[in-house]
């Protein structure tokens, strides 16, 4: 019996040491560019898995009263505490709002769910934006029809007439529709321009706004997606539900090829955006949008730099913002300079698009 307990102790100890090591490796994986070593990007995706496993091992050691072994997990949590609280913040959502606060909304609208907007059949995404009370709205996958029987720019502008200032940056177009990113604002947009980097359907834009007499540089982003087909996503969803699936090997190859390429493309895009942030002329900086990457990623870390992650600073929970096929990640973001304070950052669980909208209140200090 003693031999069995000793063997069990060694096995659990070895397993925990390996999990704690991988947990720390994933926590700091965002320091390394996927253009140099791609494997760290995959490890970063698994950060929440290693975090949960590490916590379960600690609970096990506490149950069996092995305090020394529990210290392995506790020490790793202390070392990676900044990453843990960034990935899983826990702030009060009842923080009093200053009277001068503004509401910022970022939303990947999935082409407005490819639906028209009429009095008889309103588009729920457009209704949501109109009713949001947001002062500044950043939209990704913004799409309008070139034909009158579809969702035209005229219909959109009429429905969102509470925003007198608008800037649409076209990223791709055909004879049927225009696709891009857009900024709708209750405050003047002085200048807008696209950030130069290669991408067929994704992009970023720099906007200069005047908000209550203050200069704000806002960068709206839709970084490179993984370009997973519906078949890829369906297989992934099935495998998560049935880990013994025979399709795992086939899916693994497909995901590695697409994910790896996207990680590397986003690295360059993130560096281009980070350069624009450093050269921003405004007194205040806001960065919004769909990064298509997690809080523990090279792209997120590179763009964030010295900025504050609004969700990490004032949100609560995992903040999962993509809602399809069991891809449980927060990939939508609002970042801001340190002279801006954010409140009540929220991922609003409305399933009108394949992304949930994210919003927060801010004050310009």
C-alpha positions in Angstrom: 0.0 0.0 0.0 2.8 2.4 0.9 4.5 1.6 -2.5 1.3 2.4 -4.3 0.9 5.7 -2.5 4.5 6.6 -3.2 4.1 5.7 -6.9 0.9 7.8 -7.0 2.7 10.7 -5.3 5.6 10.5 -7.8 3.2 10.4 -10.8 1.1 13.3 -9.6 4.2 15.3 -8.7 5.7 14.8 -12.1 2.5 15.6 -13.8 2.0 18.8 -11.8 5.6 19.9 -12.4 5.0 19.5 -16.2 1.7 21.3 -16.0 3.2 24.2 -14.0 6.1 24.5 -16.5 3.7 24.6 -19.4 1.5 27.1 -17.6 4.5 29.4 -17.2 5.6 28.8 -20.7 2.2 29.7 -22.1 1.9 32.8 -19.8 5.1 34.3 -21.3 4.7 32.8 -24.8 3.5 36.2 -26.1 7.1 37.6 -25.9 8.2 35.6 -28.9 7.1 36.4 -32.4 5.5 33.6 -34.4 7.6 34.6 -37.3 10.6 33.3 -35.3 9.1 30.4 -33.4 5.6 29.4 -34.2 5.2 26.8 -31.5 4.9 29.4 -28.7 1.7 30.8 -30.3 0.1 27.4 -30.0 1.2 27.1 -26.4 -0.3 30.6 -25.7 -3.7 29.4 -26.9 -3.7 26.7 -24.3 -3.0 29.1 -21.4 -6.5 28.8 -19.8 -6.3 24.9 -20.0 -2.9 24.9 -18.1 -4.3 27.5 -15.7 -7.2 25.3 -14.8 -5.1 22.1 -14.6 -2.6 23.9 -12.3 -5.4 25.0 -10.0 -6.8 21.4 -9.9 -3.4 20.0 -8.9 -3.2 22.6 -6.1 -6.6 21.5 -4.8 -5.5 17.8 -4.9 -2.4 18.5 -2.8 -4.4 20.5 -0.3 -7.0 17.6 0.0 -4.2 15.1 0.7 -2.4 17.6 3.0 0.7 17.8 1.0 1.5 21.5 1.4 5.0 21.3 0.0 3.8 19.9 -3.4 1.0 22.5 -3.5 3.7 25.2 -3.4 4.7 24.3 -7.0 1.3 25.5 -8.3 1.1 28.5 -5.9 4.5 29.7 -6.9 3.7 29.4 -10.6 0.5 31.4 -10.1 2.4 34.1 -8.3 5.0 34.4 -11.1 2.2 34.6 -13.8 -0.3 36.6 -11.7 -0.3 39.5 -14.1 -1.3 37.2 -17.0 -3.9 35.4 -14.9 -5.6 38.7 -13.9 -5.4 39.9 -17.5 -7.0 36.8 -18.8 -9.5 36.4 -16.0 -10.1 39.8 -14.3 -12.7 40.2 -11.6 -13.9 43.8 -11.0 -17.1 45.2 -9.7 -19.6 46.2 -12.5 -21.3 48.7 -10.2 -18.5 51.2 -10.1 -20.0 54.7 -10.0 -19.6 56.5 -13.4 -18.3 60.1 -13.5 -20.7 62.5 -15.2 -18.3 63.2 -18.0 -17.9 59.6 -19.0 -18.2 58.5 -22.6 -19.4 55.1 -23.9 -17.2 53.3 -26.4 -18.5 50.3 -28.4 -16.6 47.8 -30.6 -18.5 45.2 -32.6 -17.7 42.8 -35.4 -21.1 42.9 -37.1 -20.5 40.0 -39.5 -21.8 42.0 -42.5 -24.8 42.9 -40.3 -25.7 39.2 -40.4 -26.3 39.7 -44.2 -29.8 41.1 -43.5 -31.7 44.1 -44.8 -33.1 46.7 -42.4 -36.7 47.8 -43.0 -39.6 49.1 -40.8 -41.4 45.8 -41.1 -38.2 43.7 -40.5 -35.6 45.6 -38.6 -32.0 44.4 -38.5 -31.3 43.5 -34.8 -27.6 44.5 -35.1 -28.5 48.0 -36.3 -31.1 48.3 -33.6 -28.6 47.2 -31.0 -26.1 49.9 -32.1 -28.9 52.6 -32.3 -30.1 51.7 -28.8 -26.6 51.3 -27.2 -26.2 54.9 -26.2 -22.6 54.7 -27.3 -20.7 57.9 -28.1 -18.1 56.2 -30.3 -18.8 53.0 -32.3 -16.1 50.9 -34.0 -17.4 48.4 -36.4 -15.6 45.5 -38.2 -16.8 43.4 -41.1 -18.9 46.4 -42.0 -20.7 45.6 -45.3 -23.2 47.5 -47.4 -25.1 46.5 -50.5 -24.6 48.3 -53.9 -28.3 47.5 -54.7 -31.3 49.3 -53.4 -33.1 46.1 -52.3 -30.2 45.3 -49.9 -28.7 47.1 -46.9 -27.4 50.3 -48.4 -25.3 53.0 -46.9 -28.3 55.3 -47.1 -30.4 53.0 -45.0 -27.6 52.5 -42.5 -27.0 56.2 -42.1 -30.7 56.9 -41.7 -31.0 54.2 -39.0 -27.9 55.5 -37.2 -28.7 59.2 -37.6 -27.7 59.8 -34.0 -24.1 59.6 -35.2 -23.5 62.7 -37.4 -19.8 61.9 -37.9 -18.9 58.7 -39.9 -15.8 57.3 -41.5 -15.8 54.1 -43.6 -12.6 52.6 -44.8 -13.2 50.1 -47.6 -11.0 47.0 -47.5 -12.6 45.0 -50.3 -15.5 45.4 -52.8 -17.2 43.8 -55.7 -20.2 44.7 -57.8 -22.6 43.5 -55.1 -21.2 44.9 -51.9 -18.5 46.9 -50.1 -16.7 45.5 -47.1 -14.6 47.4 -44.6 -14.3 48.9 -41.1 -16.2 51.9 -39.9 -16.3 54.5 -37.2 -19.5 56.2 -36.1 -19.2 59.1 -33.7 -21.1 61.8 -31.9 -17.9 63.9 -31.9 -16.1 65.3 -35.0 -13.8 63.0 -37.0 -11.1 65.3 -38.3 -9.0 62.8 -40.3 -9.0 59.2 -41.3 -6.6 57.0 -43.2 -5.9 53.3 -43.6 -2.7 51.7 -42.1 -0.6 50.2 -44.8 -0.1 46.4 -44.4 -0.9 43.5 -46.8 -4.3 41.8 -46.4 -7.2 41.1 -48.8 -10.1 41.4 -46.4 -8.6 42.7 -43.1 -7.3 46.1 -42.2 -6.8 48.9 -39.7 -7.5 52.7 -39.8 -6.3 55.7 -37.9 -8.8 58.4 -37.0 -8.3 61.7 -35.3 -11.2 63.0 -33.3 -12.0 66.1 -31.3 -13.8 65.1 -28.1 -14.9 67.9 -25.9 -12.0 70.0 -27.1 -9.4 67.2 -26.6 -7.5 65.4 -29.4 -8.1 61.7 -29.5 -6.3 59.2 -31.8 -8.5 56.2 -32.4 -7.3 53.1 -34.3 -10.0 50.6 -35.4 -8.7 47.1 -36.3 -9.7 43.9 -37.9 -6.6 41.8 -38.0 -6.0 38.7 -40.0 -8.5 35.9 -39.3 -7.7 32.2 -39.2 -9.8 31.7 -42.4 -11.3 28.5 -41.1 -14.0 27.0 -43.3 -17.4 26.0 -41.9 -16.2 22.4 -42.3 -13.1 23.1 -40.2 -15.2 24.7 -37.5 -17.8 22.0 -37.5 -15.1 19.3 -37.1 -13.5 21.2 -34.3 -16.8 21.6 -32.5 -17.4 17.8 -32.9 -14.0 16.9 -31.6 -14.4 19.1 -28.5 -17.6 17.2 -27.8 -16.0 13.8 -28.6 -12.3 13.7 -27.9 -12.0 10.2 -29.4 -13.0 11.4 -32.9 -11.1 9.8 -35.8 -11.0 13.2 -37.5 -8.6 14.6 -35.0 -5.5 13.9 -37.1 -7.0 15.4 -40.3 -8.3 18.5 -38.5 -4.9 19.0 -36.7 -3.1 19.3 -40.1 -5.7 21.7 -41.4 -5.7 23.9 -38.3 -1.9 24.0 -38.0 -1.6 25.2 -41.6 -4.2 27.9 -41.3 -3.5 29.0 -37.7 0.2 29.1 -38.2 0.0 31.3 -41.3 -2.5 33.6 -39.6 -0.3 33.9 -36.5 2.6 35.0 -38.7 0.6 37.5 -40.8 -0.9 39.1 -37.6 2.5 39.5 -36.2 3.5 41.9 -39.0 0.1 43.7 -38.8 0.4 44.1 -35.1 3.8 45.7 -35.5 2.4 48.1 -38.1 -0.4 49.1 -35.7 2.1 49.5 -32.7 4.2 51.8 -34.8 1.2 54.0 -35.5 0.4 54.1 -31.8 3.9 55.3 -30.9 3.6 58.0 -33.6 0.0 59.1 -32.5 -0.4 62.8 -32.4 -3.5 62.9 -30.2 -3.4 63.6 -26.5 -5.3 60.4 -25.9 -5.2 57.1 -27.7 -8.0 54.5 -28.1 -7.4 51.2 -29.9 -10.5 49.0 -30.7 -11.5 46.0 -32.7 -11.2 42.4 -33.6 -7.6 41.2 -33.1 -8.5 37.6 -33.9 -6.1 36.6 -31.2 -6.2 36.0 -27.4 -5.0 38.2 -24.5 -2.0 35.9 -24.3 -0.6 36.4 -27.8 2.2 38.2 -29.6 -0.3 40.3 -31.6 -2.2 41.5 -28.5 1.0 42.2 -26.5 2.6 44.1 -29.4 -0.4 46.3 -29.9 -1.0 46.9 -26.3 2.5 48.0 -25.4 2.1 50.7 -22.8 -1.7 50.9 -23.3 -4.2 49.7 -20.8 -6.5 46.7 -21.7 -10.0 48.1 -20.7 -11.4 44.6 -20.0 -8.5 43.5 -17.9 -8.7 46.9 -16.0 -12.5 47.0 -15.5 -14.1 43.8 -16.8 -15.0 40.5 -15.2 -14.6 36.9 -16.2 -13.2 35.4 -19.4 -15.0 37.9 -21.6 -15.4 35.4 -24.4 -16.3 37.5 -27.4 -16.5 35.0 -30.3 -19.6 32.8 -29.9 -19.4 30.1 -32.6 -18.2 26.5 -32.8 -16.8 26.3 -29.2 -13.9 28.8 -30.0 -14.0 30.2 -26.5 -11.7 33.2 -26.6 -11.7 36.9 -26.0 -10.5 38.3 -29.3 -12.2 41.7 -29.3 -10.6 44.5 -27.5 -10.7 48.1 -26.3 -7.3 49.5 -25.3 -6.5 53.0 -24.2 -3.6 55.3 -23.1 -2.9 55.6 -19.4 -4.5 59.1 -19.2 -7.8 57.5 -20.0 -9.7 55.6 -17.3 -12.1 52.8 -18.2 -15.2 51.6 -16.3 -17.5 48.5 -16.5 -16.0 46.9 -19.6 -18.6 44.4 -20.7 -18.9 41.7 -23.4 -22.6 41.9 -24.1 -24.0 38.4 -24.7 -26.3 39.1 -27.6 -26.1 36.6 -30.4 -26.8 38.8 -33.4 -23.4 38.3 -35.0 -20.7 35.6 -34.6 -19.1 38.1 -32.2 -20.5 39.6 -29.0 -20.2 43.4 -28.8 -17.8 44.8 -26.3 -18.3 48.2 -24.6 -17.0 50.3 -21.8 -17.2 53.8 -20.3 -14.2 56.0 -20.3 -13.1 59.3 -19.0 -10.4 61.5 -20.4 -8.3 62.3 -17.4 
